[in-house]
Amino acid sequence: MKNITQLFFLFISISVFSQSPWTQEKGKFYTQISFSTIPYYNTLFGNPDYTIAGKISDNTLQFFSEYGISDKTSFLVNLPYKLIKNKGLVNPCLVAPCPEYTNEKNALGNIEIGIKHNFYKKDWLLSGQLSLEANTGSFDNNSGLKTGYDAYTFSPLFLAGKSF
């Protein structure tokens, strides 16, 4: 039981420290390209659950970069490219002529830009981050597929970290 508890707290600590408080040195870059997938699903969970027509998959290719403006301040950019498909979507149009619809949407998601600043760097590293996620996603009215939130998001973050 003790090993399971330790493993549980390890996963929680990884989640808690997943946003890095470290900033890049002046003139240095950090770049990451990642791919994530949500395989085909047909239920949106909530209260109550909602079953959707067809089965949707959501694949995201994401480019993240951080650039050191100074030794204590970094500029961030996150560019997600979404590849969304609806397998089994039936053309909802019952009357001719029917507007075009598609079973897939490949486009940019919501682009995020931000700035991170380090305030304290001794035993612990304490930083703050301000991010703006722009409403750059797209929406296909006929299929209902969208690549981002229909909103602008502003996220202030307090970040703390310690290396061992």
C-alpha positions as CSV (number, residue, x, y, z in Angstrom):
1,M,0.0,0.0,0.0
2,K,2.9,2.3,0.8
3,N,4.3,1.9,-2.7
4,I,0.9,2.7,-4.3
5,T,0.6,5.9,-2.1
6,Q,4.1,7.0,-3.1
7,L,3.3,6.4,-6.8
8,F,0.1,8.4,-6.4
9,F,1.9,11.4,-4.9
10,L,4.6,11.2,-7.6
11,F,1.9,11.6,-10.3
12,I,0.3,14.4,-8.4
13,S,3.6,16.2,-8.0
14,I,4.4,15.9,-11.7
15,S,1.0,17.4,-12.5
16,V,1.5,20.3,-10.0
17,F,4.9,21.1,-11.4
18,S,4.1,20.6,-15.1
19,Q,4.2,24.4,-15.8
20,S,7.8,25.4,-15.7
21,P,8.8,28.5,-13.6
22,W,12.2,28.6,-15.3
23,T,12.9,31.3,-17.8
24,Q,15.2,31.2,-20.8
25,E,18.6,33.1,-20.7
26,K,18.7,36.2,-22.7
27,G,18.8,35.4,-26.5
28,K,18.2,31.6,-26.0
29,F,15.4,29.6,-27.4
30,Y,13.5,26.6,-26.2
31,T,11.3,24.9,-28.8
32,Q,9.1,21.9,-28.6
33,I,6.9,20.1,-31.2
34,S,4.3,17.7,-29.8
35,F,1.5,15.5,-31.1
36,S,-1.6,14.5,-29.1
37,T,-4.6,12.5,-30.0
38,I,-8.1,11.9,-28.7
39,P,-9.3,8.8,-30.5
40,Y,-12.8,8.4,-31.9
41,Y,-15.6,9.2,-29.4
42,N,-19.3,9.9,-29.6
43,T,-20.2,11.1,-26.1
44,L,-19.6,14.4,-24.4
45,F,-19.6,13.9,-20.7
46,G,-21.6,16.3,-18.5
47,N,-24.8,16.4,-16.6
48,P,-26.5,14.9,-18.5
49,D,-24.1,13.2,-21.0
50,Y,-24.7,14.1,-24.6
51,T,-24.4,11.7,-27.6
52,I,-23.3,13.3,-30.8
53,A,-23.9,12.2,-34.4
54,G,-20.9,10.1,-35.8
55,K,-17.6,9.6,-34.0
56,I,-15.1,12.4,-33.6
57,S,-11.3,12.2,-33.4
58,D,-9.2,15.2,-32.4
59,N,-5.5,15.2,-33.3
60,T,-3.3,18.2,-32.5
61,L,0.2,19.0,-33.8
62,Q,1.6,21.7,-31.5
63,F,4.6,24.0,-31.8
64,F,5.7,25.7,-28.6
65,S,8.6,28.1,-28.3
66,E,10.1,30.2,-25.5
67,Y,12.6,33.0,-26.1
68,G,14.7,34.8,-23.4
69,I,14.1,38.6,-23.7
70,S,16.3,39.0,-20.6
71,D,17.7,36.5,-18.0
72,K,14.6,36.9,-16.0
73,T,11.9,37.3,-18.7
74,S,10.8,35.0,-21.5
75,F,8.3,35.4,-24.4
76,L,6.1,32.4,-25.1
77,V,4.2,31.3,-28.2
78,N,2.0,28.2,-28.7
79,L,0.7,27.3,-32.2
80,P,-1.7,24.3,-32.3
81,Y,-2.7,22.8,-35.6
82,K,-5.9,20.7,-35.3
83,L,-6.9,17.7,-37.4
84,I,-10.5,16.9,-36.6
85,K,-12.6,14.2,-38.2
86,N,-16.2,13.1,-37.8
87,K,-16.5,9.5,-38.9
88,G,-20.1,8.5,-39.7
89,L,-21.5,12.0,-40.0
90,V,-24.5,11.8,-42.3
91,N,-25.4,14.8,-44.5
92,P,-28.1,16.5,-42.4
93,C,-29.6,18.2,-45.5
94,L,-33.0,16.8,-46.6
95,V,-33.8,19.4,-49.3
96,A,-31.8,20.1,-52.5
97,P,-29.7,22.1,-53.2
98,C,-27.8,21.3,-50.0
99,P,-25.0,23.5,-48.7
100,E,-21.6,21.8,-48.6
101,Y,-20.5,20.0,-45.5
102,T,-17.3,18.1,-44.6
103,N,-16.4,15.3,-42.3
104,E,-13.0,16.8,-41.4
105,K,-11.5,20.1,-40.4
106,N,-7.8,20.9,-40.5
107,A,-6.9,24.4,-39.3
108,L,-5.1,26.4,-36.6
109,G,-6.5,26.2,-33.1
110,N,-6.4,29.1,-30.7
111,I,-2.9,30.7,-30.7
112,E,-1.4,31.6,-27.4
113,I,1.2,34.2,-26.6
114,G,2.5,35.1,-23.2
115,I,5.3,36.5,-21.1
116,K,6.9,34.8,-18.1
117,H,9.0,36.7,-15.5
118,N,11.2,35.3,-12.7
119,F,10.8,37.2,-9.4
120,Y,12.8,35.1,-7.0
121,K,15.7,32.6,-7.6
122,K,17.3,31.1,-4.5
123,D,16.1,27.9,-2.9
124,W,12.8,28.0,-4.8
125,L,12.1,29.6,-8.1
126,L,9.1,31.9,-8.1
127,S,7.8,33.3,-11.4
128,G,4.6,34.8,-12.9
129,Q,3.2,34.3,-16.3
130,L,0.5,36.2,-18.3
131,S,-0.9,34.5,-21.4
132,L,-3.4,35.5,-24.0
133,E,-5.1,32.8,-26.1
134,A,-6.6,34.4,-29.2
135,N,-9.8,33.4,-30.9
136,T,-8.1,32.1,-34.0
137,G,-9.8,28.7,-34.2
138,S,-12.3,28.0,-37.0
139,F,-15.8,26.6,-37.1
140,D,-17.6,24.7,-39.9
141,N,-21.3,25.6,-39.5
142,N,-22.7,22.6,-41.4
143,S,-20.7,19.8,-39.6
144,G,-20.3,21.5,-36.3
145,L,-16.5,20.9,-36.2
146,K,-14.4,23.5,-34.5
147,T,-10.7,23.9,-33.9
148,G,-10.8,26.2,-30.9
149,Y,-12.8,28.0,-28.3
150,D,-15.0,30.9,-29.6
151,A,-13.4,33.2,-27.0
152,Y,-10.3,35.1,-26.0
153,T,-8.7,33.7,-22.8
154,F,-6.4,35.6,-20.4
155,S,-4.5,33.4,-17.9
156,P,-2.4,34.9,-15.1
157,L,-0.3,32.2,-13.4
158,F,1.9,32.0,-10.4
159,L,4.7,29.3,-10.9
160,A,6.9,27.8,-8.2
161,G,9.6,25.2,-8.7
162,K,12.7,23.6,-7.1
163,S,15.3,21.4,-8.6
164,F,16.7,18.4,-6.8
